[in-house]
Amino acid sequence: MAASSSPCIFFATTLLVLLLTFSSGKLPFHPRDLLPLFPRQVSWPVVNSLNTAVDLLPTFIGSASVRNDAVEWKGACFYENKAWLELNNKSGSEFGGGTLHIKVDKAHSWTCMDIYVFVTPYRVTWDWYFASREHTMEFKEWEGKAEYEYVKQKGVSIFLMEAGMLGTLRALWDVFPLFTNTGWGENSNIAFLKNHMGANFYPRPKPWVTNITTDEIHSGDLLAISKIRGRWGGFETLEKWVSGAYAGHTAVCLRDSEGKLWVGESGNENEKGEDVIAILPWEEWWEFEQTKDDSNPHIALLPLHPDYRAKFNVTAAWEYARSMDGKPYGYHNLIFSWIDTISGNYPPPLDAQLVASVMTVWSKIQPDYAANMWNEALNKRLGTEGLDLPDVLVEVEKRGSSFDELLAVPEQDDWIYSDGKSTSCIAFILEMYKEAGLFDPISSSIQVTEFTIKDAYMLKFFESNASRFPKWCNDNDVVKLPYCQILGKYRMELPGYNTMEPYPHMNEHCPSLPPEYHRPKNC
């Protein structure tokens, strides 16, 4: 079979190379449009080189408004495009509707198409265009006065799927395995992190589990965790990409008055399947990570420096931990630790407009989820109560501000949400550090809910003298990491580890753009 198919593959490959070579002039088709017609052995590597999972993200190109001239742009297929909005009342309703006009022209081939998403705070719809002419998108009736006033002032936001139809399908193929609990999924997560962050995955020698003696683990020692397959592996991969963190989850060690070792963790799944804050015996937690966690966790122990260990108020830490035990994971402020600036935290093509659009979609599909993830937090930033996302967007405009400015407002540690204080995995730990005195004397000017996991492991709180590490630390590896990796096939990287002294208002206005994730001084 292989011998008989090889001439066909050779012919297809030759033809494809010729097409790509001579595609500088306008053809009746574009090579990318015909890739699905070629054998998978030929087309897939080429498509792989053209598109990635990031191509699922649409690009904001502008808003078509009755108050402005037509918005113009260059598309992925059609190079000359413009759009304008016309209000009308074809439905005979109180506030009427509108017609969005989209004129597309100058296609780069006869077989390409452009896909668009059209968004207001109250709706999301989409369409695709294959022919060079004027197209229309009808909005028969606005959803009340609020949408009418918004559209009259701001118009309809337009997003372009840059990858086109084939690229979008290919990107879906790329992003799907990130969340699958398979070897394919694990390899996809590794490839994504290599391609988009420059991460390395150097294999460790076996055994991949360290034979730990717990008497050398102390209260306050941090556990940095990286999961690379399954549901949590996929989510962590995307979290790492936008924040620059090389770990996606954290936990903290606590020793009680009788010397027993415990692990405090925000994001532990309880019997009801809810993610909550839990305090677990070390043996139970460590056994689960070794034998039951199917996300292939990689775990490093980051021991506190002796000076900070001496400063760590264990009584205050336990008091805080017990006060949070059983409370929900901090979904309310999860995304706000990442977004600190108006434009410096969004890897292209992400931006505040796209974030607003994603929120709009989720608000329609799962309103309870939306309320938990961002509605309450947005209200906190506005000083309002009970506004849903469309109302928030309208209120922002009334105040002469913008949604990107609202997203960048720093989270405050003392904000109380409907289900209590909200702490993500790292905010829970850093709030404990704060209560235990590690941020003194500047504790009052530190908002730990603004810290990402990367911000946390960069703190100069940890052991810097390898001679004081536990005897089993990196015992089986010729490469001696500056922390103790205790589980995982690959060596964990934590760029910038243990390098930054805390300072007032730390991490409240920091950019985080890949792949360098450059951080200005005192941001």
N, C-alpha and C positions, 0 to 999 in steps of 0.2 A: 504493500500500500504506500509506504513512504517513497519508494522508488518511482512509482507511477505518478504520484502527485507532485514530485519535485519539479518537473518541467513547467507545470502550471504555475507553481509558486514563483519560479524563476521568471517566467514571462510576465506575471503580474507585477513582480518587484521591478523589473526593467521598465514596464510601462509607467508605473507609479513614479519612478525616478525621473523619467522623461517629463511627465506632467509637472512635477515639482520644479524641474529645471526651467521649463518654458512658460511658467505661470506668471511671468512678469508682465506680459501683455494681457489684454482682456480676452478671456476665453468664453465660449458659450457655457462653460461650467467651471467650477473650481475643484482642484484635486480633493480638498477636504470633503466636498459634498458627495464624492463618489467612493469614499473610503469604505462604507458598508458593503459595497459591491465586490470588494476584493477579499481574498481568503483571509481568515482571521490571523494567520501567521504573519501576513503582510500588513494588514490594516491596523491591528491593535497596537503594535509598537509605535506606529506613527501617531495614532490618536493619543496614546499615552504621553507622547512628547509634546502634544499641543494643548492638552487639557488636564486639569487636576480637580480635586474636590473643591478647591477654592472657586472654581468657575461656576459653582452653584449660586454664588452670591451675585445678585444683580447690581448694576451700577446706576446710581442716581444721576440723571441727565438734566433735570430741571422740572419746573412746575408750569403747566399750561394754565394761564389765568386770564380772566376777562379784563384785568386791569393792566396787563403788560402786553408788549408785542409778542409775536409768536416765538416760542423757544426753538432754537435750531441746534442740531448736533450731527455727528458722524456715527452711524451705526456699525454693527458687525458685518452686516450684509449690504445695506443701503447706505451710501456715503453722504447723501444730501437729504436731510429730513427736517421737518418743522411741524409744530403742533400748536393749536390754539383752542380756546374753550369758548363755547357760546351757550349762554343761559337761555332756556326756553320754558314753556309750560304746555308741552304737548299732552301731558297727563291730566291737565285741568285741576291739579292739586293745589294746596295752599301755597307751597313754596316752589312748585314746579320742578324741573330737572335740567338737564343740559346735554350738549353734544360736544364731545371731544373730537376735533379734526386732526388727523395725522396724515401728512403728505410725505410719502417715501419715494426716493428716486436715486438713480445712479448705482444700481446694484453691481457688485464686483463680479457676479456670475449670473447665469440664467437659472440656477438651481438652488440658490441660497435663500434663506429667510431670516427675519429678525423676530425675536420674541420679546414682548413688553409686559410689564406689570404696572397697573394703574392703581393708585392708592389715595384715599382720604382717611382721616382718623376713624371713619365710620364704615369703610368698605375696602375690599381688595378684589381686583379682577384682573384678567390678563387677556392678551390676544396675540396673534402672530400674523406677519405680513409677508406675502410671497410675490405680489405684483407691484410694479411701480405705478402708483396712482394715489389719489386721496382716499383714505379710509376714515371711518367714523366709529366711535364708541359711544353708545347711547346710555345715558343715566336717566331713566324714565322719571324717577321721583327722588328728591333728596329726603334723607331721614330726619325730617323736622327742621326747625329754624336753625338749630345749632350747626348742622352740616351745611345748610344753605349759606349762613353767614361765613363759615370757614371757607367754603369754596369761592364765595364772592371775593374774599380778601386774599386767600392764598392759592386757590386753584387746585388742580389735580396733579399730584406728584407722579412722575414718569420714571420707571426703572427699565434698563436694558439688560437682557441676559446676553452678556458679551460673547459667550461661547456658542450661541446659536443652538439649533435643535440638536444636532449631533453632539456638540460639546456638552450641552446640558445633560443629555442622556449618558454620555461618557462620565461626566462628573458625578451623576447619581450612582453610576456603577463604582466610581472611586470612593464615594463617601459611605455607601451602604456597608461595606465590610468593616469600616472603623468600629461599628457597633456590634459586630457578630462575634460570638464566642467560639472562634475557630482559629486555626493556624493562619488561614488567609487573612482574617481580621487582624491578628497580631502583626503579621508582616505589613499590612496596610498602614497600621498605626506607626510602626517603625519607619516606613518609607515617608509618611507624611511629615514626621518630626525631623527626619534627615533633610528632606527637601525644603521645608519651610522655616526651620529654625537652625539648621546646620548641626543638629544633634549627632552624636556618635553613639554607637551601640557596640562597644568592645566586649567580647565574651569574657566571662570570669572562669577560672578553673573550678572544677568540681571539688568538693561538694558545694552546692549553691546555697546551702543553709548553714549558718554559723552555730556551733555548739556553745551556747551562751551560758555563762554563770551570772545569775541575776544580782548577786551581791555587789557587782561593779556598776550597776545602773542606779541612778539617783533621781530624786524629785527634780522636775524641771527639764530633764533631758528630753529632747525633741525627737520624734520619729517622723522622718520624711518618707513619703510613700509615692510610688509611681506605678500606675496600673496601665497595662498595654493591650488588653483584649476585652471583649465583651462590652456591655452597656457602659460601664464606668470607664473602661479604657477609651472608648470613643469620646465621651464627654471630656475626660481629662486631656485628651489630645488637643481638642479645640480650645480648652481653657489654657493649656500651656502655650499654644500658638498666639493667642491674643494678649497674654500677660507676660510672656517671656520666662515663666517658671519652668524648671526642669523636673518638678514634682507636682503631682496633682491632688495630693491629700496629705493630711498630717494628723498626728496624735501626740500625746504627751504622757510622760511617766510620772507617777506619784507614789511615794512610799508612806504608809500610815505610821501611827505611833508605835505599832507593834512590829514594824519592819517589813510588813507585807507589801509587795509591789503591785501597783494597779496601773491601768491605762485609761486616760480620759480622752474621749473621742467625740467630736461633733460630726454626725453623719453615720452613726451606727444603726443598722436596720433592726427594728424590734420585731416582735412576734406578729404584729399587724402589718408588717411591710413598710412601716413609716420610718423615715430617717430622723433620728433623735440624738440628743446628747446622752452619752452613757459613760459610766465608770465601771470598768471590767477588771477582774483579776488578770494579772499578766498571763498566767498559764492558759486561761480561756482565750484571751485575745491572740496570743502567739500560736496556739494550736489551730485556731481558725485560719490565720493567715497562711500557715504552712500546708494545711490539708483541705480546707473548704473554700477558700477564696479562689474562684475560677478566673479572676481577672489577671492572673500571672503577676502578682504584686512584687515590686522591688522595694526593699525597705532599707533605710540607713538610719542608724542611731547617731544623733548629734549631741554629744555630751556638753553640758554647760562648763564654762571655764570655772576653775575653783573660786575665783573672786566673785563671780556671779552666783555660784552655788552657795557660797557663804552668805550672800545678800538675799537669797531666795527665802521668803517667809512661807514656810511649809504650812503653817496653821492658816494663814490668810488664803493660800492657794486652795487648800481643802475646803474652806468655808465657801469660796466662790464656786468651786466645782460642784459641791453638794447643792448649792442654790440653783444651779443650771441643770442638774441631772434630770433626765426625762423630758426636757423641753425640746421643741422642734428645732431641726437644723435651720441655720440662718439663711433661708432663701430670700428674705426681704432685701438684704443688702449684698447678695452674692455678686451681681454684675457691677455694683457701684465701687467695689474695691479696685476694679480694673479700670473704670473710666474716670480719669482725673482731669482731663483737658478737653478743650473744644474739638480738637482734631488730631491730637498726637497719640491717641490710643487705639486707632482703628486701622488694622492692617488692610490695605487696599484689596478689594473694593468696598470694604466696610466703611460706613460713616453713620452719623447720627440719624440721617434720613432713613437709612436702611434699618437701623435699630428700631426706629419708630414704626416702620412698616411691619417688621417682624412682630413687634408688640401688638400692633393692630390685628394681625392675623391670629395670634394666639388669644387675644381678647375675644375674638369672635368664636374661636373653636372651643376654648376652655376658659371661660371667664373667671372661675375660681382660681385656676392656676395663675392667670394674669394678676389677679388681686394680690396673691401671695408673693409673686415674684417682683412686681414693680409698682403697682398702684399705690400701696400704702407708702412706699419709700418716696415716690414722686410727690405725694401729698405732704409728707414731712418737709420736703425741700421747698414747697410753696407755702407752708404754714396753713394748709387747708385740711379738710376732712371729707372723706366720702366721695371725692371726685373720681370718676372712671377715666380711662385713658383719653377718650375724645374730649371730655371736659377739661382735663389737664392741659391738653394741647391748645385748646381755645383760651384757657386762662393765661397760659404763657404768652400768647400773642397779645392779649389785652394789656399785659404788663410791659409790653415793648421789649420782651426778652425773646429767647429762642430755646428750642428743645435741647440743642447741644449744650447750651449754657446750663440748663437745668440738670442734665445728666452729670455735669462736672462738679456740681455742688458737693463738698465733702460730707460724707456720712458722719454722724455724731454718735459716739459710744453710748450716750445716755438716752438715746431715743428708745421709747417703749412702744412696741407694736401691739396689735390686737391679741397676739398670743405670747406676749412678753418680750424680753430682750432678744435680739436676733443676732446670732453669731455663726458664721461659717466655721469650717474646721480650723482655719488658722486664726480667725478672730477670737474664737473660744480660748485658744492657747495663749494668745498675746494679751487678752484681757486678764487671764490668770497671771501672766508675767507682770502685768500692770498692778494687779492687786497684791502680788508678792513682792513688789518694790523694785523690780529690775529696771523700770524706766525712771525711777527717782534720780534727780530732783525735778525732772521736766515732765512728769507723768500727766499733769493737768493739760499740757499742750500737745499730747499725743492722742490721736484717734486711731485705735488699732483696727477698726472696721474699714479703714482706708488701705490696709496692708494686703498685698497679695502674698502667696506662698514664697515667691522669690524675694520680696521685701523682707520676709521673716528670716529666711536662712542667710541673707546678707548681713543681718545684724551681728555686730561684733560681741556676741554673748557667749560664744562657744570655745571649746578647748582648742588651743593653737599649738600645744606641745605634745607631739605624738608619743613621747616617752611616758606620758601619763595616761594614755589610752588603756582600756582593759586589755589583758593579755591575749584575748581571743579576737581582738579587733584586726580585721584584714589578715588574719593568720594564714590563710591558704592562698593568698594572692601576692605575687611578686610586686605588683603595683600597690603602693601604700597610699590610699586615699586620705584626705585630711579629716575624714569622719569614718564611722564604722558601718560599712554595709553588711547587713546580717541576712539578707535574702535576695535572690535574683540571679538570673542567668547572665545579665549584662551589667557592666560597671555603671553606677549612677554618676551623673554629672550634676554639679550644682555651681554653675559659673557665678563668681563674685562672692562665694561662700565666706562668711565670717570676716567681712572687710569694712563694714560701715558702722560707725558710732551713731547712736540715736541723737536726733536733734529736734527742736520744736517744730511742730506742724509737718513732720516727716511724711512723705508719700501722699500728700494731699494734692499736688499739682505736677505729677511726674508723667512724661510720655513713655510709651512702651511699644515702639514700632519695630517689627522684625526686618531683617534677621539680626541686626546688631543690638536692638533694644537699648539704644544710647540713653543714658540718664544724666541730665545736667546736674551740676553741683547745687546742693541745697534746693532741689526741686520740691 
